[in-house]
């Protein structure tokens, strides 16, 4: 059997690789997944959907009630005016990212992305037969329009922006996002904005690049915000032809997102938001304990302003993460996120406070 070269070139995710070698009792600080349970009112909505027999295909774009709720959410929280017909519900933000990239990239086209950056961006670009182009971030792990502009070529088709950022926890400023959006518009390429961590900001504010340009595809999900990673429910918002072309791919790749998950997401988006505020404040507490503990060990790092990751500088990130696994702590080497982060490791504080404190004790002799 012969396989496509652009698929064979893709490696297994460095995040998943980090789990290999972890023995029983290891504390997993590698996975980007809230350790909270999905709130009860969301689970109940899914149970009711099953009991009502709401288990068939839905419209390709998603159920109208959910898209209307997402339209209202984008208007109230993000200042974005997207009609329900301009919103597509997807099987997680991962599918939304794939649709966005696949709809604009032809063989040999280039997609710009920050280095370090989330592992899926380069892989999905290669799956689409495009070429990922790394853009170095500044010393604060912010992506600047100046650095992006230096790498724009006639083959540039998209720029991926992720704020709050995975793996660094940095939060782009409103001015930086405006400059990036205007650059994309000036050069006629898409800006793909991954905003899945928008609710977890501790310093600064969240701003959507779509405020400043029509060339933006806005991607989000209920996964992180409502502790619903396994429900696989994301969404995207885009104008005109951009949405139409992504819909073509979605129809044949996925048809529609899970009907049950859509009903659960409707309850999440339109229901009480106390659960989100609770998680955000708990993540803040955990962040402060983790950062203080790491700094006492001499690790160099800024306090992450958002998401739920610390990204300390530790020397050889691959070697340190391997030693941590032997000590019973799973962290991800920075090399998984790009060549610019080989001296870092990513530590998730989406784990209990007890696990974080125990992990810090195990890290002490290594860091």
N, C-alpha and C positions, 0 to 999 in steps of 0.2 A: 504494500500500500504506500502510495506517495502522498506527502503532506505539503500544504502550501508553505513556501519558505517564509512568508511574512508572519505566519503563525508559529512556525518552528523557532523563529528568532526570539520569541517572547519567552521570558523566564517565569517560573512560578513566583508569585508574590513574595517579596522579602519579608512581609509581615507574617505570612503563613510559615515561612521557613524558620522564623525565630522561635516557633513553638517546638521544633524538633530538638530532642535531647532533654526536654524538661521532664523531670521525674515526678512521681506522685508527691503531692503536697506543695508543688511549686506555686508561687503567687503570680498570676498572669496580669502584668501591667503592660501588655503588648497590644491588646485588642481595643479598637475604638468603639466600644459598646457600653452604653450606660448600664450599670448594675441594678438599676431600679426595675421594678415590675411595671408593666403597662397598667395605667390607672384603670380602676374598676369600671367606670362609666364607659370607657372605650371597649373593654372586653365585653361588657354587657351588650353593646350595640352589635358586636360581631355575633354573639350568641343568638340575639333576636333575628339577625339576618339569616342565620342557618335555620332556625326554627320556622321562619316564614317561607323557607324555600328559595331565598334570594341567592341562588347558587349557579346561575347560568351566565352566559356572556353578557357583557354590558356594551354600550356604545364604545367604539374605538377610543374616543377622546376621554371617556370616563362618564360616570353618572352625572346628570345635569346638576343635582343638588350639591354634590361635592365641588364641582367646578364653580358654581355660584358662590359657595362658601370660601373657596380659595381666592376668587376674584375680590371678595370683600376683605379677606385677610391681607391681600397684597395692597389694596387701597388704604386700609386703615394703618397697617404696620409699616409698609414700605413706601407709601406715597405713589404707587404705580397704578396706572389706569389700564388694566387688562380686562376685557370682556370675558365671560365664561367660554365663549367660542375661541378665544386666543390661549386657552389653557388646556394642556394634555396631562392626564393622569398616567403614570408609568409604573412599572414594576421596580420600584426603588429609584434613587437618584442615579444608580449605576446604569440602568437602562437609559435614563434621560441623557446622561453624558454620552453614551454610545450613539444615541439618535442624533444628538447635536453634532458630534464629530463626523459621523458617517454621512450626514446630509450635506456637508460642505467640502469634504476632502476627497480629492481624486488621487490616483497613484502619483507619488512623488511630491504632493503638496505638503506644506509645512504648517505645523501647529506650535505656537509659542507657549511656553509654560515656565513657571518659576522653578528654580533649583535652589533649595530642595522643594519638592512638591509631592502630592499624593500619587501613589504608585500606579493607579489606574489610568492617569492621563496619557502617559507615554505608551502604555500597552494598548489602550483603545485606539490611539492614533495609528499604531502599527497594524492593528487588526483591520483598520480602514485603508491600509496601504499608504498611509501618509508618513511623514518624517517628523518626529518630535524634535523641537529645538529648545534647548535649555536656556533660560535667561537668569543670570545670577542675581540674587537679591542683595539688598544693601546690608549693612551690619546689624540692622534691626529685623532682618528677614522681611522687609517690605519690598514689593515689586514696584519699580519706578518706570514712568513713561520713557525716561531717557534711556534706561537699559533696554527696554523693549524695542524702542525705535532703532537702536543699533543693529538689531537682528531681523528687522523687517526686510523682506525681499519680494520680488514679483510673485513668488510661489506661496507667500503667506496667506493662509485661509482663515485662521482663527487664533485667538489668544484665550487661554484659560486663566481665570482669576478666581482665587479661593480665599475668601475672608469672612469670618475668622479662618485661620490657616491650619491645615493639617499637613505637616507634622509640627510646626513651630509654635502655634498658638498666637501668632501675630495678628493684629487687626489693622487693615489698611485705613488710612484717613479718607474722609470725604473728598478732599482735594486730590489725593492720589488716584482715587477711583474715577473722578471726573476726567483727569488727564488721560487715563488709560482708555476710557470710553471714547473720548474725543479723538485719540490717536487711531483707534479702530475704525471710527467713522471716516476720518480723513483718508485712510488707506483702503477703505472698502472691504475690510475683513470682519468676521464675526467675533464678538466678545462673548465667551461662554462663562457665565458667572455662577460658581458653585457656592451656594449660600446655606448649606445644610447645618452649619453651626451658628447661625445668626442669633439664636436665643441665648447663647452662652458667651456673653461678653461681660467682662468685669471692669475693664477700663476702656474708655473710648466709646464709640457709637458705631452702629451698623448702618451702612448706606449701600443701596443697590445701584450698580453702574447703569441699569436701565433708566434711571432718572435723567441721564445725560445723553442717551443715544438710542436710536431705534434699531441699531445693529446688535443688540444684546439678546442672548438667550439666557433667561433666568431659570436656574435649577434649584430645587429644594426638595425636602422630604419630611415625612413625619417621623422618620427613623430615630434620629437623635433627640429631637425636641420632646417627644412623648414616650421615649423608651420603647420604640416599636420596630427595632431593627429587623426582626424576623418576619414582620408582616409584609415586607417588601412593597412599600407604597411611597412613590415619589411623584413629582410633578414638574412641569416646565411651562414657561410662559414666553411667547414669541409672537411677532407680527406676521401677517400675510403669508408670503411664500415660504418663509422660514418654517412656520408651523405646518403648512401643507406638505412640505417635503419631508419633514420629520414624521408626519403622520403616515406617509407612504411606507417608510421603513418599519414603523411601529406595527402597522397592520399585518405585516408578514412575519415579523420577528416574534411578536407577542400577542397580537390581536387586541387584548385589553388587560388591564390590571385585574387582580383578584376582586371579584364582586364583594366578597365578605370583608376584605381589607379596605375597600372603598367605603363601605358603610362604617367601619371602625374609624377611618380617617375623618369622615364627616363629623362623628361625635367628638373627635379630638379637636378639630379646628373650630367647630362652632360651640363647643362646650366650655366648662370652666377651665381657666388657665392657672389655677393655684398650683397644680402639679408642676408646671414649668418653672414657676418662680421658686418653688421648694427645691427642685433639682439644681437650679442655677446657684442658689445660695449654698447648698451643700457642696457643689463642685468648687465654689470659691474657698470654702473652708479647707477642703482637701488640698487644693492647689497651694494654699499658704503653708500648710504643714509640710507638704512634699518639697516645695522650693526652699523653705528654711532648712529642712534636713539635708538636702543636697548641697546647699551652700556651706553648711557647717563642715561637710566633707571636702570642701575645696572645689567643687564643680563650678565651672563658669557658666552663667546663664542669666538671661533677662527673665523677669517675671512675665509669664505668658498672659496676654491681655484677653484671650478668648479661647474657645474650644475646650478640650479637657486633656491637653498634652503638655508636658514639660519636655524641653529639648536641650539638655545640658551638653556642654562641651567637655569631653572626657578623655581626649587623646585618640587612640585607635578604637573607634566605635565597634568594629567587628570583634576585636579581641575582648573588649570590655563586656559586650553583650554575651559572648560565649562564656566568659567567667561568671557572669551573673546567673546564667541559666544553671550552671553547675552549683551555684549557691542557692538555687531555688527561687529565682526571680526572673520572670520573662520580660525583657525589654527588646525593642527593635533597633538594630543598628542603623545609623543615619544613612549608610550607603544604600539602603533600600529605597531612599527617597531622592537620590541623585548624587552626583559626584562631588557637589559642594559641601556635603554634610558628613563626610567620612569620619570626622573627629567628634561626632555627636551620637547620642542615642535618644530614641523617643520613648518616654515613659507616660503611660496613660494613667490619669488619676480618676478614671471612671471605675473605681473599685472602692470597697469599703474603707473607712478610716482605719479600722483594725488591720486590714491587709496592708495599707500604705505604711503604717507604723512598723509592722513586722518586716516588710520589705526593706525599709530604711535600715533596720538593724542588720539585715543580711547583706545589704550593700556596703555597709561601713568599712569592712576590711578590704573591699575591692576598690572602692572609690576614694 
